[in-house]
Amino acid sequence: MGDIIHALPAVARLKQNSPAARLTWVVEPKWAPLLEGNPYVDRVLLLRRRNLLQSWRDLRAESYDVAIDFQGLMKSALVVAASGAQTAVGFDRCRERPAALFYTRRIVTASAHVVDRNLELALVTAEPNRAAAAGSVHPRPLFPLPPGAPEATLPPAPFVLASPLAGWRSKQWPLEYFASLAAQLRALGVPLVLDVPPASDLPIENAIVHRSGLPGLIYATRQAAAVVGVDSGPMHLAAALGKPGVAIFGPTDPARNGPCGVSLRVLRSPSAATTYQRRNAIDDSMRQVSPGEVFELLRGILGETS
């Protein structure tokens, strides 16, 4: 989810630079709602893992001049290769190194944040004779996101929205911390709403559980007075929408993976080590960010927004 959100500004730049070009975005079905109504995408092609042969046929139904891999993973590099495009573009340094073997052109980027790196990749792809320019690729990234749709009841009064889950357990904030934060917010008369997948059974004391799919998450994020997030897709969604709130970081680097823009304030322990290791236990640095610290920041943010 975060990878798609981080690529939205770059794809918009590609279309702006070549408005006559036909642009296809290959995406897994569960993330397709993020691209609904995107004015910069001409075709959304669903990559169905359970029917790869049909997905390949759908991909090869059109011919492509250029294929770009913004993700830098083996699965995305294989899609680029399967497209049949004469030019396959990707990063010089990929998250999974073998992915670079599938590119005909590798771009060296200089920016720190992943959104800016994607914009550099798009810029140099559109203008092959131009060198990447870190920090000056786009002063205001565009995030064309859909409005979403209500899927579950939300409080009528202003509320704080939190998405406690993450792709790696090491990036999560302890659930008991969310319960403590919910109690402190309740004393202010502000409920804490926890958004979780529809099948999730995650009761948290003092909090309201909001079960929804992606459209419901987008809608709830737009309605929230503030958000609390970790390094996960829902936090990046909130940042893209310019929502105020707090982003809690631990084993990943906010300089690279932090919230884009200035609406979210980052909290990270000074002793946190950047590891990017996918551990099955919450990283100690996440436990070092206390509910009280998050509450104090939220109290100020809520006072500003009110």
Beta strands, then each sheet from edge to edge (+ up, - down):
strand 1: 24-27
strand 2: 43-46
strand 3: 66-68
strand 4: 87-91
strand 5: 105-107
strand 6: 160-162
strand 7: 192-196
strand 8: 208-211
strand 9: 226-230
strand 10: 245-249
strand 11: 264-268
sheet 1: 1+ 2+
sheet 2: 3+ 4+ 5+
sheet 3: 8+ 7+ 6+ 9+ 10+ 11+
end
